Amino acid sequence: MAYLGDGWFRFGDNFASFEGYNIGTGRISQHMDLPTRPQSFGPHPLSGDALHLATFDHSSGVNPQPTKGSMLNSLEHDGCSGPMLCPIDFRIEFVGPERITVGAGTFDTHHYRFLVEGSLPKEHPTEELWVTPEDFMMVKIRVGGYMATTYELAQFSG
């Protein structure tokens, strides 16, 4: 794993800003005026992907649901561009409740899928996530396409 940069993200009711360094572009200072606070932020560790799921409104009856005005720290699926402020719109599909077994045990989860077609400059593989419904703890992620990888919770003590 190589150093790609570092920085500081700040979000307010009507703005997003980033101050930092990116190995590809050097020193970066970004500021975006926004109509509202960003709906979610994806800092790119896989467990951070679950943070987007907290925006899903199960009571609305809408599935999949649009996630407008979210932010990522990279438009690359694995975050390999180095940090910067990247707005993104995508949809979250609730697949349903599932009881799954992984290395850490058996969990009652909610299964979701990110639908990002047309949102990114290049192909983004399908990503499915299984999280505990009460606190969005990541239990399993499956990434398709060129990544073809599954990550599972291996150990848990709670």
C-alpha positions in Angstrom: 0.0 0.0 0.0 1.5 3.3 -1.0 1.0 6.8 0.4 -1.5 8.7 -1.7 -2.1 11.8 0.3 -3.8 13.2 3.4 -6.1 16.1 4.3 -9.0 17.5 6.2 -12.6 17.4 5.0 -15.2 19.8 6.4 -19.0 19.8 5.8 -21.6 22.4 6.7 -25.2 23.1 6.0 -24.5 24.5 2.5 -20.8 23.7 1.7 -18.1 21.1 1.5 -14.4 21.8 1.7 -11.1 19.9 1.6 -7.6 21.0 2.4 -4.8 18.6 1.8 -2.2 16.9 -0.3 -2.6 14.4 -3.1 0.3 12.5 -4.6 -1.1 13.0 -8.1 -1.9 16.7 -8.0 0.1 18.1 -5.1 -1.5 20.6 -2.7 -5.3 20.9 -3.0 -7.7 23.4 -1.6 -11.3 22.8 -2.6 -14.5 24.5 -1.6 -18.0 23.7 -3.0 -21.1 25.7 -2.3 -24.1 23.3 -2.0 -27.8 23.7 -1.7 -27.9 21.5 1.4 -25.5 19.5 3.7 -24.1 16.5 1.9 -26.4 13.4 2.4 -23.4 11.1 3.2 -19.6 10.9 3.0 -17.6 7.8 1.8 -14.1 7.9 3.0 -13.3 4.6 1.2 -12.4 2.0 3.8 -14.9 -0.8 3.0 -16.6 -0.5 6.4 -17.2 3.2 5.6 -19.5 2.2 2.7 -22.1 1.2 5.3 -22.4 4.9 6.3 -24.3 5.6 3.1 -26.9 3.0 4.1 -28.0 5.0 7.1 -29.7 7.4 4.6 -32.1 4.7 3.4 -35.6 5.5 4.5 -37.4 2.2 4.9 -40.7 3.9 5.8 -40.9 5.7 2.4 -41.9 2.7 0.3 -39.4 3.8 -2.4 -36.9 1.2 -3.5 -34.3 1.8 -4.9 -33.8 5.3 -3.4 -31.7 8.1 -4.8 -28.9 9.4 -2.8 -28.3 13.0 -4.0 -25.4 15.2 -3.1 -23.2 12.6 -1.4 -19.5 13.0 -1.3 -16.5 10.6 -1.7 -12.9 11.2 -1.1 -12.1 9.5 -4.5 -14.1 8.4 -7.5 -12.0 5.3 -7.9 -13.7 2.2 -6.4 -10.7 1.5 -4.2 -9.8 5.1 -3.4 -6.6 4.9 -5.3 -6.7 8.4 -6.7 -5.6 10.0 -3.4 -7.9 12.2 -1.4 -10.0 15.0 -2.9 -13.6 16.2 -2.7 -15.8 14.2 -5.2 -19.6 14.8 -5.4 -21.7 11.8 -6.4 -25.3 10.8 -6.9 -26.3 7.1 -6.8 -29.1 4.8 -5.7 -29.4 2.3 -2.9 -31.5 -0.8 -3.3 -32.8 -2.7 -0.3 -32.7 -6.3 -1.3 -34.2 -7.6 2.0 -33.5 -9.0 5.4 -31.1 -12.0 5.5 -29.7 -14.2 8.2 -26.0 -14.9 7.2 -23.1 -16.8 8.7 -19.5 -15.5 8.4 -16.3 -16.2 10.3 -17.5 -14.0 13.2 -20.8 -15.9 13.6 -24.4 -15.7 12.5 -26.1 -12.3 12.1 -29.5 -11.0 11.2 -28.7 -8.4 8.5 -30.2 -6.1 5.9 -28.9 -6.7 2.4 -28.4 -3.7 0.2 -27.0 -3.0 -3.3 -25.3 0.2 -4.6 -26.6 1.2 -8.1 -24.1 3.7 -9.5 -24.5 3.4 -13.3 -23.8 6.7 -15.0 -22.5 8.3 -11.8 -18.8 7.7 -12.3 -16.3 8.4 -15.1 -15.6 4.7 -15.6 -17.1 1.3 -14.8 -17.9 0.7 -11.1 -18.5 -2.9 -10.2 -21.7 -4.0 -8.4 -21.3 -3.7 -4.7 -23.6 -5.6 -2.3 -23.5 -5.0 1.5 -24.9 -6.9 4.5 -25.1 -4.9 7.7 -26.8 -5.2 11.0 -30.0 -3.2 10.8 -29.7 -1.4 14.2 -26.2 0.1 13.8 -25.0 -0.6 10.2 -22.1 -2.7 11.4 -20.6 -4.3 8.2 -20.9 -8.1 8.2 -20.2 -8.8 4.5 -19.4 -7.0 1.3 -19.3 -8.5 -2.2 -17.8 -6.5 -5.0 -18.3 -7.9 -8.5 -16.9 -7.0 -11.9 -13.1 -6.7 -12.2 -12.7 -6.8 -8.4 -14.7 -10.1 -7.9 -14.0 -10.0 -4.1 -15.9 -10.8 -1.0 -15.0 -9.5 2.5 -16.5 -10.9 5.6 -16.5 -10.0 9.3 -13.9 -12.5 10.7 -14.1 -11.7 14.4 -16.5 -9.9 16.7 -16.7 -9.4 20.5 -19.5 -7.3 21.7 
